[in-house]
Amino acid sequence: MKCDICGKQAQFGHNVSHSKKRTLRRWLPNVHRTTIMVEGRKRKVNICTRCLRTQYKAAR
């Protein structure tokens, strides 16, 4: 998934074992489908929790 606000998406890298054998892995962003106010209208968006927190703080 991808955050509709900041564009954050999955990142790729390696798991590295004790023997230094590398295997591919992914880091997934914490993305939720939620309803927020965008330009005075309610919209369902995929939003990461960091952006959701910022939206909440800005609304206060």
C-alpha distance matrix in Angstrom:
0.0 3.8 6.9 9.4 12.2 12.2 9.6 8.5 6.2 7.3 11.1 13.7 17.2 19.9 21.3 24.9 27.5 31.0 32.3 29.9 28.3 24.8 22.0 18.5 15.7 12.2 11.3 8.0 7.7 9.0 6.8 9.0 10.0 13.4 16.3 17.7 20.6 20.0 23.4 25.2 23.1 20.8 17.3 14.3 11.3 7.8 9.3 9.5 12.8 14.7 14.4 15.2 18.2 19.3 19.3 21.3 23.7 24.3 25.2 27.9
3.8 0.0 3.8 6.3 8.9 8.6 5.9 5.6 4.6 7.6 10.9 14.2 17.7 20.9 22.6 26.0 28.9 32.2 33.7 30.9 29.7 26.1 23.6 20.0 17.4 13.6 12.2 9.3 7.8 9.4 7.1 9.6 10.4 13.2 15.6 16.3 18.8 17.6 20.8 23.0 21.3 19.5 16.0 13.6 10.1 6.9 7.7 8.0 11.7 12.8 12.0 13.5 16.5 17.0 17.0 19.5 21.6 21.8 23.0 25.8
6.9 3.8 0.0 3.8 5.5 5.8 4.8 5.2 6.7 10.1 13.0 16.6 19.9 23.1 24.6 27.9 30.8 34.0 35.7 33.0 32.0 28.5 26.3 22.8 19.9 16.1 14.0 11.0 8.3 8.9 6.4 8.5 9.4 11.2 13.3 13.2 15.6 14.5 17.7 19.9 18.6 16.9 13.8 11.9 8.1 5.4 4.6 5.5 9.2 9.9 8.5 10.1 13.2 13.3 13.2 15.9 18.0 18.0 19.3 22.1
9.4 6.3 3.8 0.0 3.8 6.1 5.7 8.1 9.7 13.3 16.2 19.7 23.1 26.5 28.2 31.5 34.5 37.7 39.3 36.5 35.5 31.9 29.6 26.0 23.4 19.6 17.7 14.7 12.1 12.5 9.5 10.4 10.0 11.1 12.1 11.7 13.4 11.7 14.6 17.1 15.7 14.5 11.3 10.1 6.5 5.6 5.8 8.3 11.6 12.1 9.5 11.0 14.3 13.9 12.9 16.0 18.1 17.4 18.4 21.7
12.2 8.9 5.5 3.8 0.0 3.8 5.9 8.2 11.1 14.8 17.1 20.8 23.9 27.3 29.0 32.1 35.1 38.1 39.9 37.0 36.4 32.9 31.0 27.5 24.7 21.0 18.6 16.0 12.8 13.1 10.8 11.8 12.0 12.2 12.8 11.3 12.5 10.6 13.3 16.0 15.5 14.7 12.2 11.9 8.5 8.1 6.4 8.0 10.7 10.1 7.0 9.3 12.1 10.8 10.2 13.6 15.2 14.3 15.7 19.0
12.2 8.6 5.8 6.1 3.8 0.0 3.8 5.6 9.1 12.8 14.4 18.1 21.0 24.5 26.4 29.3 32.5 35.3 37.1 34.0 33.6 30.1 28.5 25.1 22.5 18.8 16.4 14.4 11.4 12.5 11.1 13.3 14.3 15.0 16.2 14.7 16.0 14.2 16.6 19.5 19.2 18.5 16.0 15.3 11.8 10.4 8.2 8.2 10.9 9.4 7.4 10.6 12.7 11.3 11.9 15.3 16.2 15.6 17.8 20.6
9.6 5.9 4.8 5.7 5.9 3.8 0.0 3.8 6.3 10.0 11.9 15.5 18.7 22.3 24.5 27.5 30.7 33.8 35.3 32.2 31.4 27.8 26.0 22.4 20.0 16.4 14.5 12.6 10.3 12.2 10.7 13.2 14.2 15.7 17.3 16.6 18.2 16.3 18.8 21.7 20.9 19.9 16.9 15.7 12.0 10.0 9.0 9.0 12.5 11.8 10.3 13.1 15.6 14.8 15.2 18.4 19.7 19.2 21.1 24.1
8.5 5.6 5.2 8.1 8.2 5.6 3.8 0.0 3.8 7.2 8.9 12.7 15.7 19.1 21.0 24.1 27.2 30.3 31.9 28.9 28.3 24.7 23.0 19.5 16.9 13.2 11.0 9.2 6.9 9.4 8.8 12.1 14.0 15.9 18.2 17.8 19.9 18.6 21.5 24.0 23.2 21.8 18.8 17.1 13.3 10.5 9.0 7.5 10.7 10.1 9.9 12.7 14.7 14.5 15.7 18.4 19.6 19.8 21.9 24.4
6.2 4.6 6.7 9.7 11.1 9.1 6.3 3.8 0.0 3.8 6.5 10.0 13.4 16.8 18.7 22.0 25.1 28.4 29.7 26.8 25.8 22.1 20.0 16.5 13.9 10.2 8.7 6.9 6.0 9.2 8.8 12.3 14.1 16.8 19.5 19.8 22.2 21.1 24.1 26.5 25.2 23.5 20.2 17.9 14.3 11.0 10.6 9.3 12.5 12.8 13.0 15.2 17.4 17.8 18.7 21.2 22.7 23.2 25.0 27.5
7.3 7.6 10.1 13.3 14.8 12.8 10.0 7.2 3.8 0.0 3.8 6.8 10.2 13.3 15.1 18.6 21.5 24.9 26.2 23.4 22.2 18.6 16.3 12.7 10.1 6.5 5.6 4.7 6.1 9.7 10.3 13.9 16.1 19.1 22.1 22.8 25.5 24.6 27.7 30.0 28.6 26.6 23.3 20.7 17.2 13.7 13.4 11.6 14.3 14.9 15.8 17.8 19.7 20.5 21.7 23.9 25.3 26.2 28.0 30.2
11.1 10.9 13.0 16.2 17.1 14.4 11.9 8.9 6.5 3.8 0.0 3.8 6.9 10.4 12.7 15.8 19.1 22.4 23.5 20.4 19.5 15.8 14.2 10.8 8.6 5.6 5.2 6.7 8.4 12.1 13.4 17.2 19.7 22.4 25.4 25.8 28.4 27.3 30.3 32.8 31.6 29.8 26.6 24.2 20.6 17.1 16.4 14.2 16.5 16.3 17.7 20.1 21.4 22.0 23.8 25.9 26.9 27.8 30.0 32.0
13.7 14.2 16.6 19.7 20.8 18.1 15.5 12.7 10.0 6.8 3.8 0.0 3.8 7.2 10.0 13.0 16.3 19.7 20.4 17.3 16.1 12.3 10.7 7.2 6.0 4.6 6.3 8.9 11.5 15.1 16.6 20.2 22.7 25.7 28.8 29.4 32.0 31.0 34.0 36.5 35.2 33.3 30.1 27.5 24.0 20.4 20.0 17.7 19.9 19.9 21.4 23.7 24.9 25.7 27.5 29.5 30.5 31.5 33.7 35.7
17.2 17.7 19.9 23.1 23.9 21.0 18.7 15.7 13.4 10.2 6.9 3.8 0.0 3.8 7.0 9.5 13.0 16.3 16.9 13.7 12.8 9.1 8.3 5.9 5.5 6.3 7.9 11.4 14.0 17.3 19.4 23.0 25.8 28.7 31.9 32.4 35.1 34.2 37.1 39.6 38.5 36.5 33.4 30.8 27.3 23.7 23.0 20.4 22.0 21.8 23.8 26.1 26.9 27.7 29.9 31.7 32.4 33.7 36.0 37.7
19.9 20.9 23.1 26.5 27.3 24.5 22.3 19.1 16.8 13.3 10.4 7.2 3.8 0.0 3.8 6.0 9.4 12.8 13.3 10.2 9.1 5.6 5.2 4.5 5.4 8.0 10.0 13.6 16.6 19.5 21.9 25.4 28.2 31.2 34.6 35.3 38.1 37.4 40.5 42.8 41.6 39.5 36.4 33.6 30.3 26.6 25.9 23.2 24.5 24.5 26.8 28.8 29.4 30.5 32.8 34.4 35.0 36.6 38.9 40.4
21.3 22.6 24.6 28.2 29.0 26.4 24.5 21.0 18.7 15.1 12.7 10.0 7.0 3.8 0.0 3.8 6.4 10.0 11.1 8.9 8.0 5.6 5.2 6.2 6.1 9.2 10.8 14.3 17.3 19.7 22.5 25.7 28.8 31.7 35.2 36.1 39.1 38.8 42.0 44.1 42.8 40.5 37.5 34.6 31.4 27.7 26.9 24.0 24.8 25.1 27.8 29.4 29.8 31.3 33.6 34.8 35.5 37.4 39.5 40.8
24.9 26.0 27.9 31.5 32.1 29.3 27.5 24.1 22.0 18.6 15.8 13.0 9.5 6.0 3.8 0.0 3.8 6.8 7.8 5.3 5.7 4.8 6.8 9.0 9.8 12.8 14.2 17.8 20.6 23.0 25.9 29.2 32.4 35.2 38.7 39.4 42.4 42.0 45.2 47.3 46.2 43.9 41.0 38.2 35.0 31.2 30.2 27.2 27.8 27.8 30.6 32.4 32.5 33.9 36.4 37.5 38.0 39.9 42.2 43.3
27.5 28.9 30.8 34.5 35.1 32.5 30.7 27.2 25.1 21.5 19.1 16.3 13.0 9.4 6.4 3.8 0.0 3.8 5.3 5.0 5.5 6.8 8.5 11.5 12.2 15.5 16.9 20.2 23.2 25.2 28.2 31.3 34.5 37.3 40.9 41.8 44.9 44.8 48.0 50.0 48.8 46.4 43.5 40.5 37.5 33.7 32.8 29.7 30.1 30.3 33.3 34.7 34.8 36.4 39.0 39.8 40.3 42.5 44.7 45.5
31.0 32.2 34.0 37.7 38.1 35.3 33.8 30.3 28.4 24.9 22.4 19.7 16.3 12.8 10.0 6.8 3.8 0.0 3.8 5.3 7.5 9.8 12.1 15.2 16.0 19.0 20.1 23.5 26.2 28.1 31.3 34.3 37.7 40.3 43.9 44.7 47.8 47.7 50.9 52.9 51.8 49.4 46.7 43.7 40.7 36.9 35.8 32.6 32.7 32.7 35.9 37.3 37.0 38.7 41.4 42.1 42.3 44.7 47.0 47.6
32.3 33.7 35.7 39.3 39.9 37.1 35.3 31.9 29.7 26.2 23.5 20.4 16.9 13.3 11.1 7.8 5.3 3.8 0.0 3.8 5.5 8.9 11.7 15.2 16.8 20.2 21.8 25.3 28.3 30.4 33.4 36.5 39.7 42.5 46.1 46.9 50.0 49.8 52.9 55.0 53.9 51.5 48.6 45.7 42.5 38.8 37.9 34.8 35.2 35.3 38.2 39.8 39.8 41.3 44.0 44.9 45.2 47.3 49.6 50.5
29.9 30.9 33.0 36.5 37.0 34.0 32.2 28.9 26.8 23.4 20.4 17.3 13.7 10.2 8.9 5.3 5.0 5.3 3.8 0.0 3.8 6.1 9.5 12.6 14.5 17.7 19.4 23.0 25.9 28.3 31.2 34.5 37.6 40.4 43.9 44.6 47.5 47.1 50.2 52.4 51.3 49.1 46.2 43.4 40.1 36.4 35.4 32.4 33.0 32.8 35.7 37.5 37.6 38.8 41.5 42.6 42.9 44.8 47.3 48.3
28.3 29.7 32.0 35.5 36.4 33.6 31.4 28.3 25.8 22.2 19.5 16.1 12.8 9.1 8.0 5.7 5.5 7.5 5.5 3.8 0.0 3.8 6.7 10.2 12.6 16.2 18.5 21.9 25.1 27.7 30.3 33.5 36.4 39.4 43.0 43.9 46.9 46.4 49.6 51.8 50.5 48.2 45.1 42.1 38.9 35.2 34.6 31.8 32.8 33.0 35.6 37.3 37.7 39.1 41.5 42.7 43.3 45.2 47.4 48.6
24.8 26.1 28.5 31.9 32.9 30.1 27.8 24.7 22.1 18.6 15.8 12.3 9.1 5.6 5.6 4.8 6.8 9.8 8.9 6.1 3.8 0.0 3.8 6.8 9.3 12.8 15.3 18.7 21.9 24.7 27.1 30.4 33.2 36.3 39.7 40.6 43.6 42.9 46.0 48.3 47.0 44.8 41.7 38.8 35.5 31.8 31.3 28.6 29.8 29.9 32.3 34.2 34.8 36.0 38.3 39.8 40.4 42.1 44.4 45.8
22.0 23.6 26.3 29.6 31.0 28.5 26.0 23.0 20.0 16.3 14.2 10.7 8.3 5.2 5.2 6.8 8.5 12.1 11.7 9.5 6.7 3.8 0.0 3.8 6.6 10.3 13.3 16.3 19.8 22.5 24.6 27.8 30.4 33.7 37.2 38.3 41.4 40.8 44.0 46.2 44.6 42.3 39.1 36.0 32.9 29.2 29.0 26.6 28.0 28.5 30.7 32.4 33.3 34.7 36.7 38.1 39.1 40.8 42.8 44.4
18.5 20.0 22.8 26.0 27.5 25.1 22.4 19.5 16.5 12.7 10.8 7.2 5.9 4.5 6.2 9.0 11.5 15.2 15.2 12.6 10.2 6.8 3.8 0.0 3.8 7.1 10.4 13.3 16.7 19.7 21.5 24.7 27.2 30.5 33.9 35.0 38.0 37.3 40.5 42.7 41.1 38.9 35.6 32.6 29.4 25.8 25.7 23.4 25.2 25.7 27.7 29.4 30.6 31.9 33.7 35.3 36.4 37.9 39.8 41.6
15.7 17.4 19.9 23.4 24.7 22.5 20.0 16.9 13.9 10.1 8.6 6.0 5.5 5.4 6.1 9.8 12.2 16.0 16.8 14.5 12.6 9.3 6.6 3.8 0.0 3.8 7.0 9.8 13.3 16.0 18.1 21.3 24.0 27.1 30.6 31.8 34.8 34.3 37.6 39.7 38.1 35.8 32.6 29.6 26.4 22.7 22.5 20.1 21.6 22.4 24.5 26.0 27.1 28.6 30.4 31.8 33.0 34.6 36.5 38.2
12.2 13.6 16.1 19.6 21.0 18.8 16.4 13.2 10.2 6.5 5.6 4.6 6.3 8.0 9.2 12.8 15.5 19.0 20.2 17.7 16.2 12.8 10.3 7.1 3.8 0.0 3.8 6.2 9.7 12.6 14.4 17.8 20.4 23.6 27.0 28.0 31.0 30.5 33.8 35.9 34.4 32.1 28.9 25.9 22.7 19.0 18.7 16.4 18.2 18.9 20.8 22.4 23.7 25.1 26.7 28.3 29.6 31.1 32.9 34.7
11.3 12.2 14.0 17.7 18.6 16.4 14.5 11.0 8.7 5.6 5.2 6.3 7.9 10.0 10.8 14.2 16.9 20.1 21.8 19.4 18.5 15.3 13.3 10.4 7.0 3.8 0.0 3.8 6.6 9.6 11.9 15.4 18.5 21.3 24.7 25.4 28.4 28.1 31.4 33.4 32.1 29.8 26.8 24.0 20.8 17.0 16.2 13.4 14.8 15.4 17.6 19.1 20.2 21.6 23.5 24.9 26.1 27.7 29.6 31.2
8.0 9.3 11.0 14.7 16.0 14.4 12.6 9.2 6.9 4.7 6.7 8.9 11.4 13.6 14.3 17.8 20.2 23.5 25.3 23.0 21.9 18.7 16.3 13.3 9.8 6.2 3.8 0.0 3.8 6.6 8.4 11.8 14.7 17.6 21.1 22.1 25.2 25.0 28.4 30.2 28.7 26.3 23.3 20.4 17.2 13.5 12.9 10.4 12.2 13.5 15.2 16.4 17.9 19.6 21.0 22.4 24.0 25.5 27.0 28.9
7.7 7.8 8.3 12.1 12.8 11.4 10.3 6.9 6.0 6.1 8.4 11.5 14.0 16.6 17.3 20.6 23.2 26.2 28.3 25.9 25.1 21.9 19.8 16.7 13.3 9.7 6.6 3.8 0.0 3.8 5.7 9.4 12.6 15.0 18.2 18.8 21.8 21.7 25.1 26.9 25.6 23.3 20.5 17.9 14.6 11.0 9.6 6.8 8.6 9.7 11.4 12.7 14.3 15.8 17.2 18.7 20.2 21.7 23.3 25.2
9.0 9.4 8.9 12.5 13.1 12.5 12.2 9.4 9.2 9.7 12.1 15.1 17.3 19.5 19.7 23.0 25.2 28.1 30.4 28.3 27.7 24.7 22.5 19.7 16.0 12.6 9.6 6.6 3.8 0.0 3.8 6.8 10.4 12.4 15.8 16.7 20.0 20.4 24.0 25.4 24.0 21.4 19.0 16.2 13.4 10.0 8.3 5.4 6.0 8.4 10.3 10.5 12.0 14.3 15.4 16.3 18.2 20.0 21.2 22.9
6.8 7.1 6.4 9.5 10.8 11.1 10.7 8.8 8.8 10.3 13.4 16.6 19.4 21.9 22.5 25.9 28.2 31.3 33.4 31.2 30.3 27.1 24.6 21.5 18.1 14.4 11.9 8.4 5.7 3.8 0.0 3.8 7.0 9.3 12.8 13.8 17.2 17.5 21.2 22.5 20.8 18.2 15.5 12.6 9.7 6.2 5.3 4.1 6.3 9.1 9.6 9.4 12.0 14.0 14.2 15.5 17.9 19.2 20.0 22.2
9.0 9.6 8.5 10.4 11.8 13.3 13.2 12.1 12.3 13.9 17.2 20.2 23.0 25.4 25.7 29.2 31.3 34.3 36.5 34.5 33.5 30.4 27.8 24.7 21.3 17.8 15.4 11.8 9.4 6.8 3.8 0.0 3.8 6.0 9.7 11.5 15.1 16.1 19.9 20.6 18.7 15.6 13.2 10.0 8.1 5.5 5.5 6.2 7.2 10.7 10.5 9.0 12.0 14.3 13.6 14.4 17.4 18.7 18.7 21.0
10.0 10.4 9.4 10.0 12.0 14.3 14.2 14.0 14.1 16.1 19.7 22.7 25.8 28.2 28.8 32.4 34.5 37.7 39.7 37.6 36.4 33.2 30.4 27.2 24.0 20.4 18.5 14.7 12.6 10.4 7.0 3.8 0.0 3.8 7.2 9.8 13.3 14.2 18.0 18.5 16.1 12.8 10.2 6.6 5.6 4.4 6.4 8.8 10.2 13.4 12.2 10.5 13.9 15.8 14.2 15.2 18.6 19.3 18.8 21.4
13.4 13.2 11.2 11.1 12.2 15.0 15.7 15.9 16.8 19.1 22.4 25.7 28.7 31.2 31.7 35.2 37.3 40.3 42.5 40.4 39.4 36.3 33.7 30.5 27.1 23.6 21.3 17.6 15.0 12.4 9.3 6.0 3.8 0.0 3.8 6.5 10.2 11.9 15.6 15.6 13.4 10.0 8.1 5.4 5.7 6.5 7.1 9.8 10.3 13.2 11.6 9.0 12.3 14.1 11.9 12.5 16.1 16.7 15.7 18.2
16.3 15.6 13.3 12.1 12.8 16.2 17.3 18.2 19.5 22.1 25.4 28.8 31.9 34.6 35.2 38.7 40.9 43.9 46.1 43.9 43.0 39.7 37.2 33.9 30.6 27.0 24.7 21.1 18.2 15.8 12.8 9.7 7.2 3.8 0.0 3.8 7.0 9.2 12.8 12.2 9.8 6.3 5.3 4.3 6.2 8.8 9.3 12.4 12.9 15.2 12.8 10.2 13.4 14.5 11.5 12.1 15.8 15.7 14.0 16.9
17.7 16.3 13.2 11.7 11.3 14.7 16.6 17.8 19.8 22.8 25.8 29.4 32.4 35.3 36.1 39.4 41.8 44.7 46.9 44.6 43.9 40.6 38.3 35.0 31.8 28.0 25.4 22.1 18.8 16.7 13.8 11.5 9.8 6.5 3.8 0.0 3.8 6.3 9.8 9.5 8.0 5.5 5.6 6.5 7.3 10.0 9.4 12.3 12.6 14.0 11.1 8.7 11.6 12.0 8.5 9.5 12.9 12.3 10.7 13.9
20.6 18.8 15.6 13.4 12.5 16.0 18.2 19.9 22.2 25.5 28.4 32.0 35.1 38.1 39.1 42.4 44.9 47.8 50.0 47.5 46.9 43.6 41.4 38.0 34.8 31.0 28.4 25.2 21.8 20.0 17.2 15.1 13.3 10.2 7.0 3.8 0.0 3.8 6.5 5.7 5.2 4.5 6.2 8.8 9.9 12.9 12.3 15.2 15.6 16.3 13.0 11.2 13.6 13.0 9.3 10.5 13.4 11.7 9.7 13.2
20.0 17.6 14.5 11.7 10.6 14.2 16.3 18.6 21.1 24.6 27.3 31.0 34.2 37.4 38.8 42.0 44.8 47.7 49.8 47.1 46.4 42.9 40.8 37.3 34.3 30.5 28.1 25.0 21.7 20.4 17.5 16.1 14.2 11.9 9.2 6.3 3.8 0.0 3.8 5.5 5.3 6.2 6.4 9.4 9.6 12.7 12.3 15.3 16.4 16.6 13.0 12.3 14.9 13.6 10.1 12.5 14.8 12.5 11.5 15.3
23.4 20.8 17.7 14.6 13.3 16.6 18.8 21.5 24.1 27.7 30.3 34.0 37.1 40.5 42.0 45.2 48.0 50.9 52.9 50.2 49.6 46.0 44.0 40.5 37.6 33.8 31.4 28.4 25.1 24.0 21.2 19.9 18.0 15.6 12.8 9.8 6.5 3.8 0.0 3.8 5.6 8.4 9.4 12.8 13.2 16.3 15.9 18.8 19.8 19.6 15.9 15.5 17.7 15.8 12.5 14.8 16.5 13.5 12.5 16.1
25.2 23.0 19.9 17.1 16.0 19.5 21.7 24.0 26.5 30.0 32.8 36.5 39.6 42.8 44.1 47.3 50.0 52.9 55.0 52.4 51.8 48.3 46.2 42.7 39.7 35.9 33.4 30.2 26.9 25.4 22.5 20.6 18.5 15.6 12.2 9.5 5.7 5.5 3.8 0.0 3.8 6.9 9.4 13.0 14.4 17.7 17.4 20.4 20.9 21.2 17.6 16.4 18.5 17.1 13.4 14.8 16.8 14.2 12.1 15.4
23.1 21.3 18.6 15.7 15.5 19.2 20.9 23.2 25.2 28.6 31.6 35.2 38.5 41.6 42.8 46.2 48.8 51.8 53.9 51.3 50.5 47.0 44.6 41.1 38.1 34.4 32.1 28.7 25.6 24.0 20.8 18.7 16.1 13.4 9.8 8.0 5.2 5.3 5.6 3.8 0.0 3.8 6.3 10.0 12.0 15.6 16.0 19.4 20.2 21.1 17.6 16.2 18.8 18.0 14.3 15.6 18.3 16.2 14.1 17.5
20.8 19.5 16.9 14.5 14.7 18.5 19.9 21.8 23.5 26.6 29.8 33.3 36.5 39.5 40.5 43.9 46.4 49.4 51.5 49.1 48.2 44.8 42.3 38.9 35.8 32.1 29.8 26.3 23.3 21.4 18.2 15.6 12.8 10.0 6.3 5.5 4.5 6.2 8.4 6.9 3.8 0.0 3.8 7.0 9.6 13.1 13.8 17.2 17.9 19.3 16.2 14.2 17.1 17.0 13.3 14.3 17.5 16.1 14.0 17.2
17.3 16.0 13.8 11.3 12.2 16.0 16.9 18.8 20.2 23.3 26.6 30.1 33.4 36.4 37.5 41.0 43.5 46.7 48.6 46.2 45.1 41.7 39.1 35.6 32.6 28.9 26.8 23.3 20.5 19.0 15.5 13.2 10.2 8.1 5.3 5.6 6.2 6.4 9.4 9.4 6.3 3.8 0.0 3.8 6.2 9.9 11.2 14.9 16.3 17.9 14.7 13.2 16.6 16.6 13.3 15.0 18.2 17.0 15.6 19.0
14.3 13.6 11.9 10.1 11.9 15.3 15.7 17.1 17.9 20.7 24.2 27.5 30.8 33.6 34.6 38.2 40.5 43.7 45.7 43.4 42.1 38.8 36.0 32.6 29.6 25.9 24.0 20.4 17.9 16.2 12.6 10.0 6.6 5.4 4.3 6.5 8.8 9.4 12.8 13.0 10.0 7.0 3.8 0.0 3.8 7.1 9.2 12.8 14.4 16.6 14.0 12.4 16.0 16.7 13.9 15.4 18.8 18.3 17.1 20.4
11.3 10.1 8.1 6.5 8.5 11.8 12.0 13.3 14.3 17.2 20.6 24.0 27.3 30.3 31.4 35.0 37.5 40.7 42.5 40.1 38.9 35.5 32.9 29.4 26.4 22.7 20.8 17.2 14.6 13.4 9.7 8.1 5.6 5.7 6.2 7.3 9.9 9.6 13.2 14.4 12.0 9.6 6.2 3.8 0.0 3.8 5.9 9.7 11.9 13.8 11.3 10.4 14.2 14.7 12.5 14.6 17.7 17.3 16.9 20.2
7.8 6.9 5.4 5.6 8.1 10.4 10.0 10.5 11.0 13.7 17.1 20.4 23.7 26.6 27.7 31.2 33.7 36.9 38.8 36.4 35.2 31.8 29.2 25.8 22.7 19.0 17.0 13.5 11.0 10.0 6.2 5.5 4.4 6.5 8.8 10.0 12.9 12.7 16.3 17.7 15.6 13.1 9.9 7.1 3.8 0.0 3.8 7.0 9.8 12.0 10.2 9.8 13.5 14.5 13.2 15.2 18.1 18.3 18.4 21.4
9.3 7.7 4.6 5.8 6.4 8.2 9.0 9.0 10.6 13.4 16.4 20.0 23.0 25.9 26.9 30.2 32.8 35.8 37.9 35.4 34.6 31.3 29.0 25.7 22.5 18.7 16.2 12.9 9.6 8.3 5.3 5.5 6.4 7.1 9.3 9.4 12.3 12.3 15.9 17.4 16.0 13.8 11.2 9.2 5.9 3.8 0.0 3.8 6.5 8.3 6.5 6.4 10.0 10.9 10.1 12.2 14.8 15.2 15.9 18.6
9.5 8.0 5.5 8.3 8.0 8.2 9.0 7.5 9.3 11.6 14.2 17.7 20.4 23.2 24.0 27.2 29.7 32.6 34.8 32.4 31.8 28.6 26.6 23.4 20.1 16.4 13.4 10.4 6.8 5.4 4.1 6.2 8.8 9.8 12.4 12.3 15.2 15.3 18.8 20.4 19.4 17.2 14.9 12.8 9.7 7.0 3.8 0.0 3.8 5.5 5.5 6.2 8.7 10.1 10.7 12.4 14.4 15.5 16.8 19.0
12.8 11.7 9.2 11.6 10.7 10.9 12.5 10.7 12.5 14.3 16.5 19.9 22.0 24.5 24.8 27.8 30.1 32.7 35.2 33.0 32.8 29.8 28.0 25.2 21.6 18.2 14.8 12.2 8.6 6.0 6.3 7.2 10.2 10.3 12.9 12.6 15.6 16.4 19.8 20.9 20.2 17.9 16.3 14.4 11.9 9.8 6.5 3.8 0.0 3.8 5.5 4.8 6.0 8.5 9.6 10.3 12.2 14.1 15.2 16.8
14.7 12.8 9.9 12.1 10.1 9.4 11.8 10.1 12.8 14.9 16.3 19.9 21.8 24.5 25.1 27.8 30.3 32.7 35.3 32.8 33.0 29.9 28.5 25.7 22.4 18.9 15.4 13.5 9.7 8.4 9.1 10.7 13.4 13.2 15.2 14.0 16.3 16.6 19.6 21.2 21.1 19.3 17.9 16.6 13.8 12.0 8.3 5.5 3.8 0.0 3.8 5.4 5.2 6.3 8.7 10.0 10.7 12.4 14.5 15.9
14.4 12.0 8.5 9.5 7.0 7.4 10.3 9.9 13.0 15.8 17.7 21.4 23.8 26.8 27.8 30.6 33.3 35.9 38.2 35.7 35.6 32.3 30.7 27.7 24.5 20.8 17.6 15.2 11.4 10.3 9.6 10.5 12.2 11.6 12.8 11.1 13.0 13.0 15.9 17.6 17.6 16.2 14.7 14.0 11.3 10.2 6.5 5.5 5.5 3.8 0.0 3.8 5.4 5.0 6.1 8.5 9.8 10.4 12.3 14.5
15.2 13.5 10.1 11.0 9.3 10.6 13.1 12.7 15.2 17.8 20.1 23.7 26.1 28.8 29.4 32.4 34.7 37.3 39.8 37.5 37.3 34.2 32.4 29.4 26.0 22.4 19.1 16.4 12.7 10.5 9.4 9.0 10.5 9.0 10.2 8.7 11.2 12.3 15.5 16.4 16.2 14.2 13.2 12.4 10.4 9.8 6.4 6.2 4.8 5.4 3.8 0.0 3.8 5.4 5.1 6.2 8.7 9.9 10.7 12.8
18.2 16.5 13.2 14.3 12.1 12.7 15.6 14.7 17.4 19.7 21.4 24.9 26.9 29.4 29.8 32.5 34.8 37.0 39.8 37.6 37.7 34.8 33.3 30.6 27.1 23.7 20.2 17.9 14.3 12.0 12.0 12.0 13.9 12.3 13.4 11.6 13.6 14.9 17.7 18.5 18.8 17.1 16.6 16.0 14.2 13.5 10.0 8.7 6.0 5.2 5.4 3.8 0.0 3.8 5.4 5.1 6.2 8.6 10.0 11.1
19.3 17.0 13.3 13.9 10.8 11.3 14.8 14.5 17.8 20.5 22.0 25.7 27.7 30.5 31.3 33.9 36.4 38.7 41.3 38.8 39.1 36.0 34.7 31.9 28.6 25.1 21.6 19.6 15.8 14.3 14.0 14.3 15.8 14.1 14.5 12.0 13.0 13.6 15.8 17.1 18.0 17.0 16.6 16.7 14.7 14.5 10.9 10.1 8.5 6.3 5.0 5.4 3.8 0.0 3.8 5.4 5.1 6.1 8.6 10.2
19.3 17.0 13.2 12.9 10.2 11.9 15.2 15.7 18.7 21.7 23.8 27.5 29.9 32.8 33.6 36.4 39.0 41.4 44.0 41.5 41.5 38.3 36.7 33.7 30.4 26.7 23.5 21.0 17.2 15.4 14.2 13.6 14.2 11.9 11.5 8.5 9.3 10.1 12.5 13.4 14.3 13.3 13.3 13.9 12.5 13.2 10.1 10.7 9.6 8.7 6.1 5.1 5.4 3.8 0.0 3.8 5.5 5.2 6.3 8.9
21.3 19.5 15.9 16.0 13.6 15.3 18.4 18.4 21.2 23.9 25.9 29.5 31.7 34.4 34.8 37.5 39.8 42.1 44.9 42.6 42.7 39.8 38.1 35.3 31.8 28.3 24.9 22.4 18.7 16.3 15.5 14.4 15.2 12.5 12.1 9.5 10.5 12.5 14.8 14.8 15.6 14.3 15.0 15.4 14.6 15.2 12.2 12.4 10.3 10.0 8.5 6.2 5.1 5.4 3.8 0.0 3.8 5.5 5.3 6.7
23.7 21.6 18.0 18.1 15.2 16.2 19.7 19.6 22.7 25.3 26.9 30.5 32.4 35.0 35.5 38.0 40.3 42.3 45.2 42.9 43.3 40.4 39.1 36.4 33.0 29.6 26.1 24.0 20.2 18.2 17.9 17.4 18.6 16.1 15.8 12.9 13.4 14.8 16.5 16.8 18.3 17.5 18.2 18.8 17.7 18.1 14.8 14.4 12.2 10.7 9.8 8.7 6.2 5.1 5.5 3.8 0.0 3.8 5.5 5.5
24.3 21.8 18.0 17.4 14.3 15.6 19.2 19.8 23.2 26.2 27.8 31.5 33.7 36.6 37.4 39.9 42.5 44.7 47.3 44.8 45.2 42.1 40.8 37.9 34.6 31.1 27.7 25.5 21.7 20.0 19.2 18.7 19.3 16.7 15.7 12.3 11.7 12.5 13.5 14.2 16.2 16.1 17.0 18.3 17.3 18.3 15.2 15.5 14.1 12.4 10.4 9.9 8.6 6.1 5.2 5.5 3.8 0.0 3.8 5.5
25.2 23.0 19.3 18.4 15.7 17.8 21.1 21.9 25.0 28.0 30.0 33.7 36.0 38.9 39.5 42.2 44.7 47.0 49.6 47.3 47.4 44.4 42.8 39.8 36.5 32.9 29.6 27.0 23.3 21.2 20.0 18.7 18.8 15.7 14.0 10.7 9.7 11.5 12.5 12.1 14.1 14.0 15.6 17.1 16.9 18.4 15.9 16.8 15.2 14.5 12.3 10.7 10.0 8.6 6.3 5.3 5.5 3.8 0.0 3.8
27.9 25.8 22.1 21.7 19.0 20.6 24.1 24.4 27.5 30.2 32.0 35.7 37.7 40.4 40.8 43.3 45.5 47.6 50.5 48.3 48.6 45.8 44.4 41.6 38.2 34.7 31.2 28.9 25.2 22.9 22.2 21.0 21.4 18.2 16.9 13.9 13.2 15.3 16.1 15.4 17.5 17.2 19.0 20.4 20.2 21.4 18.6 19.0 16.8 15.9 14.5 12.8 11.1 10.2 8.9 6.7 5.5 5.5 3.8 0.0
